[in-house]
Amino acid sequence: VHLRYLLSAEGDEFPGSRELGRHHGHRTTLSVPLLREGDSIGVIVLRRNEVHPFSERQIKLLQTFADQAVIAIGNVRMFEEVQAKTRDLSEALTYQTGSANILSVIASSPTDVEPVLKAIVESACELCEAYDAVLVLKHDGELWVGAHQGQLPLNRTKWPYDRGSVSGRSMADRLPVHVHDVSLENTEFPIAQEMSNRDGGRSVLGVPMLSERESIGAIVLRRTEVHPFTEKQIKLLQTFADQAVIAIGNVRMFEQVQERTKELSRSLDDLRTAQDRLIQTEKLASLGQLTAGIAHEIKNPLNFVNNFSALSMELVDELHDVLKPTALDNKTREGTNELTQMLKANLEKVVQHGKRADSIVKNMLLHSREGSGERRPVDVNSLVAESLNLAYHGARAEKQDFQIRLDQNFDPAAGEVDLFPQEITRVLLNLISNGFYAATKRRTEMSNGYEPTLSAATKNLGDRVEIRIRDNGAGIPADVKEKMFNPFFTTKPPGEGTGLGLSLSHDIIVKQHAGSIEVDTQPGEFTEFRLILPRTSSHSKVGTIT
């Protein structure tokens, strides 16, 4: 727009410019618009105080300047937009890096939530430009500090879970709570007000930690000046709260899996133990039936061997008496006497081994026979003490030089157990005798300084009672331990053991009394048998071993 003379008739169309010209004294004006994509974004105006119109060249030059101004303004705006996008991208990258770092900590610490919570408050404090960050967890109606990071002091570790604190309010409403200046909120947030007066917090932001729509805690950010948090910072803090919930859930899930794994492991161990006992019981039952049949078949001919051997010994003596008055030369008599003595010695060996065979057969029958006696309540401590005393005096009667230290540790609360006393006494005598044998045998193999020792102990286990028999003998090798409850298995020299003692003991404890028998041994150190007996039983009064 070119006004050659502002006060002439051509200026009537621009009363505002005419009035301005009269006031400032200019008479000629030239206006060129700043056009960007067809839209006017500004104008360049030239003025002269005298009537002196601008030339065409000057008009075109001003249009060039206007175009250059539009380009310059566009460049500045574009630069500012690029700068803003760069800031946004940098901020987003920083936020994503912070979140990624926390996810990395979560992945590397599946069993411990403390490092994760610490990393969260550190990132929240730094990325949200807060003076401090506090993460609290709900426990028994109170909020406990789980992690803290920042310059502001935290003079308490817990506070009530109610709406008087920013953390409590955000958890109750399950929404972020943003207080621009907590010092002005006397009635709304009394706990936050009190902490502000003491610690200096002004702007406060609290975000709940939600697990399945239930608040389990909160993260609180504080600033010492009135400087509200941005929407981006609020959303970022919500992301941190979600990550804290994931970390806590992972740890809880891991603990549940661990506990379930332990339960399954215990169940598997119990199942294997029961399976082993079942196999052993079935094996012993089959062997018991087999040995019972064999023993019955052997018993009758064995009785004939024993009886006629003893009778033949008497006949030898009678033959010797008959030959005494007979007139025989010395050589014949010496030969006759020698033959009768040899015959008698041979018969004595037959009688000796016949009696041993008879003992084996009796044990075989005992292994499969019906139990005898009444099942009745018996004081366990008295039963173990009597068995220990009986075994000791029996060993002393057999060997006058027998010496061993006896330790007794009886639990007064062991009380009574419903059992077959004769059968349990048989088990205890067997175990104690085996312990005597192992301890005294080791003494013969050791130098001075070794003292044979056997200990007997009881313990109350509630609805069960434990009996322990322990010796400090040479222990039991692993290969022997696997077979020690098998019938006829023995490590004693021939003539000293039948191999039925532990097998019979297993039957009495496991099958007749529904208990358990366990062995703990360390070769060269000790052997300990652990008997577990239930206090009561649903079995009938007459027990059986089959």
HUDADA-V239187 format. One record per pair of residues at least 4 apart in sequence whose ideal C-beta (glycine too) atoms are under 7 Angstrom apart, sorted by sequence separation. I is the first residue (numbers start at 1). J is the second residue. If there is no record, write none. Layout:
BEGIN
I/J
I/J
END
This chain:
BEGIN
7/11
14/18
15/19
16/20
17/21
18/22
19/23
20/24
35/39
48/52
54/58
56/60
57/61
58/62
59/63
60/64
61/65
62/66
63/67
64/68
65/69
66/70
67/71
68/72
69/73
70/74
71/75
72/76
73/77
74/78
75/79
76/80
77/81
78/82
79/83
80/84
81/85
82/86
83/87
84/88
85/89
86/90
87/91
88/92
89/93
90/94
91/95
92/96
93/97
94/98
95/99
96/100
97/101
98/102
99/103
100/104
101/105
102/106
103/107
104/108
105/109
113/117
114/118
115/119
116/120
117/121
118/122
119/123
120/124
121/125
122/126
123/127
124/128
164/168
165/169
166/170
167/171
168/172
169/173
185/189
189/193
190/194
191/195
192/196
193/197
194/198
195/199
196/200
210/214
223/227
229/233
231/235
232/236
233/237
234/238
235/239
236/240
237/241
238/242
239/243
240/244
241/245
242/246
243/247
244/248
245/249
246/250
247/251
248/252
249/253
250/254
251/255
252/256
253/257
254/258
255/259
256/260
257/261
258/262
259/263
260/264
261/265
262/266
263/267
264/268
265/269
266/270
267/271
268/272
269/273
270/274
271/275
272/276
273/277
274/278
275/279
276/280
277/281
278/282
279/283
280/284
281/285
282/286
283/287
284/288
285/289
286/290
287/291
288/292
289/293
290/294
291/295
292/296
293/297
294/298
295/299
298/302
299/303
300/304
301/305
302/306
303/307
304/308
305/309
306/310
307/311
308/312
309/313
310/314
311/315
312/316
313/317
314/318
315/319
316/320
317/321
318/322
319/323
320/324
328/332
329/333
330/334
331/335
332/336
333/337
334/338
335/339
336/340
337/341
338/342
339/343
340/344
341/345
342/346
343/347
344/348
345/349
346/350
347/351
348/352
349/353
350/354
351/355
352/356
353/357
354/358
355/359
356/360
357/361
358/362
359/363
360/364
361/365
362/366
363/367
365/369
379/383
380/384
381/385
382/386
383/387
384/388
385/389
386/390
387/391
388/392
389/393
390/394
391/395
392/396
393/397
394/398
395/399
396/400
410/414
420/424
421/425
422/426
423/427
424/428
425/429
426/430
427/431
428/432
429/433
430/434
431/435
432/436
433/437
434/438
435/439
436/440
437/441
438/442
439/443
441/445
442/446
446/450
461/465
476/480
477/481
478/482
480/484
492/496
500/504
501/505
502/506
503/507
504/508
505/509
506/510
507/511
508/512
509/513
522/526
539/543
5/10
6/11
21/26
35/40
36/41
54/59
125/130
138/143
139/144
163/168
170/175
196/201
210/215
211/216
229/234
328/333
378/383
419/424
460/465
461/466
476/481
484/489
492/497
507/512
508/513
510/515
521/526
4/10
11/17
21/27
34/40
109/115
124/130
148/154
159/165
162/168
163/169
170/176
179/185
195/201
196/202
209/215
396/402
483/489
509/515
510/516
521/527
3/10
11/18
33/40
34/41
109/116
125/132
136/143
137/144
161/168
170/177
182/189
185/192
186/193
208/215
209/216
395/402
443/450
458/465
459/466
490/497
509/516
510/517
3/11
34/42
46/54
125/133
136/144
169/177
185/193
209/217
221/229
328/336
442/450
458/466
476/484
490/498
509/517
520/528
34/43
124/133
136/145
137/146
145/154
163/172
209/218
443/452
458/467
490/499
33/43
34/44
105/115
106/116
136/146
179/189
182/192
208/218
209/219
489/499
519/529
520/530
3/14
6/17
7/18
32/43
105/116
134/145
135/146
166/177
182/193
207/218
457/468
480/491
488/499
506/517
6/18
17/29
31/43
32/44
121/133
135/147
145/157
192/204
206/218
207/219
440/452
487/499
488/500
505/517
517/529
518/530
144/157
145/158
166/179
179/192
183/196
323/336
439/452
456/469
487/500
3/17
7/21
31/45
102/116
105/119
121/135
134/148
144/158
182/196
206/220
392/406
439/453
517/531
6/21
120/135
143/158
205/220
439/454
455/470
29/45
30/46
46/62
132/148
133/149
142/158
143/159
204/220
205/221
221/237
487/503
515/531
516/532
29/46
102/119
132/149
133/150
142/159
454/471
485/502
486/503
515/532
29/47
44/62
101/119
102/120
117/135
132/150
142/160
143/161
204/222
219/237
388/406
436/454
484/502
485/503
515/533
131/150
132/151
142/161
182/201
183/202
435/454
453/472
515/534
7/27
28/48
130/150
131/151
132/152
134/154
141/161
182/202
203/223
320/340
452/472
513/533
514/534
6/27
26/47
27/48
44/65
102/123
131/152
181/202
201/222
202/223
219/240
319/340
485/506
5/27
6/28
26/48
27/49
44/66
101/123
181/203
182/204
202/224
219/241
432/454
509/531
5/28
6/29
26/49
27/50
28/51
138/161
166/189
180/203
201/224
202/225
203/226
385/408
514/537
4/28
25/49
27/51
28/52
30/54
125/149
143/167
165/189
179/203
200/224
202/226
203/227
205/229
316/340
513/537
3/28
28/53
44/69
98/123
125/150
143/168
164/189
179/204
203/228
219/244
3/29
121/147
164/190
165/191
166/192
203/229
384/410
120/147
121/148
122/149
164/191
165/192
178/205
316/343
2/30
121/149
316/344
30/59
41/70
98/127
117/146
118/147
176/205
177/206
205/234
216/245
381/410
1/31
32/62
117/147
176/206
207/237
32/63
136/167
176/207
207/238
313/344
316/347
442/473
512/543
30/62
34/66
41/73
95/127
159/191
205/237
209/241
216/248
404/436
439/471
441/473
442/474
33/66
94/127
138/171
208/241
381/414
438/471
439/472
512/545
32/66
36/70
174/208
207/241
211/245
313/347
380/414
435/469
439/473
511/545
34/69
35/70
209/244
210/245
312/347
313/348
380/415
404/439
438/473
34/70
170/206
174/210
209/245
380/416
404/440
435/471
438/474
169/206
170/207
171/208
379/416
380/417
432/469
508/545
36/74
166/204
170/208
211/249
309/347
313/351
378/416
383/421
387/425
391/429
402/440
431/469
435/473
481/519
507/545
167/206
377/416
378/417
390/429
166/206
377/417
481/521
174/215
309/350
310/351
377/418
378/419
383/424
387/428
391/432
395/436
309/351
376/418
383/425
387/429
391/433
155/198
375/418
378/421
155/199
171/215
375/419
384/428
388/432
414/458
181/226
306/351
309/354
375/420
387/432
391/436
414/459
415/460
476/521
5/51
153/199
180/226
405/451
407/453
409/455
414/460
475/521
477/523
4/51
152/199
171/218
373/420
405/452
410/457
411/458
413/460
475/522
152/200
170/218
180/228
306/354
373/421
404/452
405/453
406/454
407/455
408/456
409/457
410/458
411/459
417/465
475/523
4/53
152/201
305/354
306/355
371/420
373/422
404/453
411/460
474/523
475/524
178/228
372/422
404/454
474/524
475/525
2/53
167/218
178/229
414/465
475/526
476/527
2/54
302/354
306/358
371/423
475/527
167/220
166/220
472/526
473/527
302/357
471/526
178/234
302/358
470/526
471/527
2/59
176/234
470/528
302/361
468/528
469/529
176/238
299/361
468/530
298/361
466/530
467/531
466/531
295/361
466/532
388/456
464/532
465/533
295/364
464/533
152/222
295/365
464/534
465/535
146/217
430/501
463/534
464/535
292/364
384/456
463/535
291/364
292/365
384/458
431/505
430/505
291/367
292/368
138/215
291/368
381/458
138/216
380/458
427/505
137/216
138/217
288/367
289/368
137/217
288/368
136/217
427/508
135/217
136/218
426/508
427/509
384/467
135/219
424/508
380/465
423/508
133/219
134/220
380/467
133/221
423/512
438/527
132/222
130/221
131/222
130/222
131/223
420/512
128/221
130/223
131/224
419/513
124/219
124/221
431/529
128/229
128/233
128/236
127/236
128/237
135/244
124/237
419/533
124/240
417/533
123/240
418/535
417/535
418/536
418/537
120/240
367/487
120/243
420/543
120/244
117/244
116/247
367/500
113/247
113/248
363/498
364/500
367/503
106/243
363/500
367/504
113/251
360/498
366/504
112/251
356/495
359/498
99/239
103/243
106/246
110/250
111/251
367/507
95/236
102/243
106/247
371/512
111/254
99/243
106/250
110/254
375/539
375/541
374/541
375/543
371/542
371/543
371/544
370/544
371/545
369/545
368/545
368/546
291/487
287/487
284/487
280/485
284/503
284/506
284/507
280/506
281/510
281/511
277/510
288/546
285/546
END
